[in-house]
């Protein structure tokens, strides 16, 4: 075997090993590991309200939150009403054109839900970030939750109506360590 043949004999397996290593570098042995950035939450829309980066904050480093405990909900809300959406559905004093409010939150997996401080105003076209302090809290979990699970949450808006989204539970680690757990 000459030098060129010898080099090819060693180069082909070496290149294959390097490619396999590069492909596997992003893999993890933990199948429950989740992305912990707020952008890992889900997005949805209820009426004219866009819901972005929606997640439930779970336990530190993926610990389970026991039954009976509380968990906070974080997201960004964007009210994008059309010009036709100006009537007040509740019959009360009409708010400025295009304004909406998150009036209630509920979940079949919690005994109750609270919007701390009352309703949340949503001016037209503005991002309203819920976090990093808990403003929406699910109280009295009916079963334990851990990162990787989903919790159904119903949001009720004054004008946009209501809808339910399946919300992922994110571990309180990495970028989410600055987010507060439920009080």
C-alpha positions as CSV (number, residue, x, y, z in Angstrom):
1,X,0.0,0.0,0.0
2,X,1.5,3.3,-1.0
3,X,1.3,6.5,1.1
4,X,-1.7,8.0,-0.9
5,X,-3.7,4.8,-0.4
6,X,-2.8,4.7,3.3
7,X,-3.9,8.4,3.7
8,X,-7.2,7.7,2.1
9,X,-7.8,4.6,4.2
10,X,-7.4,6.7,7.4
11,X,-9.1,9.9,6.0
12,X,-12.5,8.4,5.1
13,X,-13.2,7.0,8.6
14,X,-11.9,10.1,10.3
15,X,-14.1,12.4,8.2
16,X,-17.1,10.2,8.9
17,X,-16.4,10.3,12.6
18,X,-16.1,14.1,12.6
19,X,-19.4,14.5,10.7
20,X,-21.2,12.2,13.1
21,X,-19.8,14.1,16.1
22,X,-20.9,17.4,14.6
23,X,-24.4,16.1,14.0
24,X,-24.7,14.6,17.5
25,X,-23.2,17.7,19.2
26,X,-26.7,19.3,19.6
27,X,-28.3,16.2,21.0
28,X,-29.0,15.6,24.6
29,X,-29.3,12.4,26.7
30,X,-32.3,14.0,28.5
31,X,-35.4,13.7,26.4
32,X,-37.4,16.0,28.7
33,X,-34.9,18.9,28.3
34,X,-36.7,22.0,27.0
35,X,-35.6,25.4,25.6
36,X,-35.9,27.9,28.5
37,X,-36.1,31.2,26.7
38,X,-39.4,33.0,26.9
39,X,-39.5,32.7,23.1
40,X,-40.0,29.0,23.7
41,X,-43.5,29.6,24.8
42,X,-46.4,29.3,22.4
43,X,-48.2,31.9,20.3
44,X,-51.9,32.1,19.5
45,X,-54.7,34.6,18.8
46,X,-58.0,35.3,20.4
47,X,-60.1,37.7,18.4
48,X,-57.8,40.7,17.6
49,X,-55.4,39.9,20.5
50,X,-52.1,38.2,19.6
51,X,-50.6,36.2,22.4
52,X,-46.9,35.6,22.1
53,X,-44.3,33.7,24.1
54,X,-47.0,32.2,26.4
55,X,-45.7,29.8,29.1
56,X,-46.4,28.6,32.7
57,X,-43.3,28.9,34.9
58,X,-42.4,25.6,36.5
59,X,-40.0,24.7,39.2
60,X,-36.3,25.5,39.6
61,X,-34.2,23.3,37.3
62,X,-37.3,21.4,36.3
63,X,-38.5,20.4,39.7
64,X,-42.2,19.3,39.9
65,X,-44.7,21.9,41.3
66,X,-46.8,19.8,43.7
67,X,-50.6,19.6,43.6
68,X,-52.3,22.4,45.6
69,X,-49.5,24.9,44.8
70,X,-49.6,28.0,42.5
71,X,-47.8,28.8,39.3
72,X,-47.4,32.1,37.3
73,X,-48.3,32.6,33.7
74,X,-46.1,34.8,31.5
75,X,-46.7,36.2,28.0
76,X,-46.8,39.2,25.7
77,X,-50.2,40.5,24.5
78,X,-50.7,42.6,21.4
79,X,-54.1,44.1,20.6
80,X,-54.4,44.6,16.9
81,X,-58.1,45.7,16.4
82,X,-59.6,46.6,13.1
83,X,-61.3,49.9,12.7
84,X,-64.7,48.2,13.0
85,X,-63.9,47.0,16.5
86,X,-65.0,50.0,18.5
87,X,-68.3,49.0,20.2
88,X,-68.1,48.1,23.9
89,X,-69.5,44.6,24.3
90,X,-70.2,45.0,28.0
91,X,-72.6,47.9,27.5
92,X,-70.5,50.0,29.9
93,X,-68.8,53.3,29.2
94,X,-67.0,53.0,25.9
95,X,-63.2,52.9,26.2
96,X,-61.0,54.6,23.6
97,X,-61.3,53.1,20.2
98,X,-59.3,50.0,19.8
99,X,-58.6,49.4,23.5
100,X,-59.3,46.0,25.0
101,X,-58.9,44.4,28.4
102,X,-58.0,40.9,29.7
103,X,-60.8,40.5,32.2
104,X,-60.4,36.9,33.4
105,X,-58.2,33.8,33.2
106,X,-59.1,30.2,34.2
107,X,-57.8,26.7,33.9
108,X,-59.4,23.3,34.4
109,X,-56.1,22.3,36.1
110,X,-56.4,25.0,38.9
111,X,-58.9,25.7,41.6
112,X,-58.8,29.4,40.7
113,X,-56.8,32.0,38.7
114,X,-56.0,35.5,39.6
115,X,-55.1,38.6,37.6
116,X,-53.1,40.5,40.3
117,X,-54.3,44.1,40.4
118,X,-57.5,43.5,38.4
119,X,-57.9,43.6,34.6
120,X,-55.0,44.3,32.2
121,X,-55.5,47.1,29.7
122,X,-54.4,46.5,26.1
123,X,-54.0,49.7,24.1
124,X,-54.3,49.2,20.4
125,X,-51.0,48.2,18.7
126,X,-48.9,48.1,21.9
127,X,-47.0,45.2,23.3
128,X,-48.1,44.4,26.9
129,X,-45.6,42.1,28.6
130,X,-46.8,40.0,31.5
131,X,-43.6,39.3,33.5
132,X,-41.0,38.9,35.0
133,X,-43.1,39.5,38.1
134,X,-46.2,37.3,38.5
135,X,-49.3,39.2,37.3
136,X,-51.4,36.1,36.3
137,X,-51.3,33.2,38.8
138,X,-53.0,29.8,38.7
139,X,-53.9,28.8,42.3
140,X,-54.6,25.4,43.8
141,X,-53.2,23.1,41.1
142,X,-55.4,20.0,40.8
143,X,-52.4,17.9,39.9
144,X,-48.6,18.3,40.0
145,X,-46.9,19.9,37.0
146,X,-43.4,19.8,35.6
147,X,-41.6,21.2,32.6
148,X,-42.5,19.7,29.3
149,X,-46.2,19.3,30.3
150,X,-49.1,21.5,29.0
151,X,-51.8,23.3,31.0
152,X,-55.0,24.4,29.3
153,X,-55.7,28.1,30.0
154,X,-58.8,30.1,29.0
155,X,-58.4,33.9,28.5
156,X,-61.4,36.2,28.5
157,X,-61.1,39.6,26.8
158,X,-63.6,42.4,27.0
159,X,-63.9,42.8,23.2
160,X,-61.9,39.9,21.7
161,X,-64.0,37.3,23.4
162,X,-62.5,34.1,25.0
163,X,-60.4,31.2,23.9
164,X,-58.4,28.3,25.4
165,X,-54.7,27.5,24.6
166,X,-52.6,24.6,25.8
167,X,-49.7,26.3,27.5
168,X,-46.2,24.7,28.0
169,X,-44.6,24.5,31.4
170,X,-41.1,25.9,31.3
171,X,-38.4,25.1,34.0
172,X,-37.2,28.1,36.0
173,X,-33.6,28.0,34.8
174,X,-31.3,29.9,32.4
175,X,-33.0,33.1,31.1
176,X,-36.1,32.3,33.2
177,X,-34.3,32.5,36.6
178,X,-35.1,36.2,36.7
179,X,-38.8,35.4,36.5
180,X,-40.5,35.2,39.8
181,X,-42.3,32.0,41.0
182,X,-45.9,32.3,42.2
183,X,-46.3,34.2,45.5
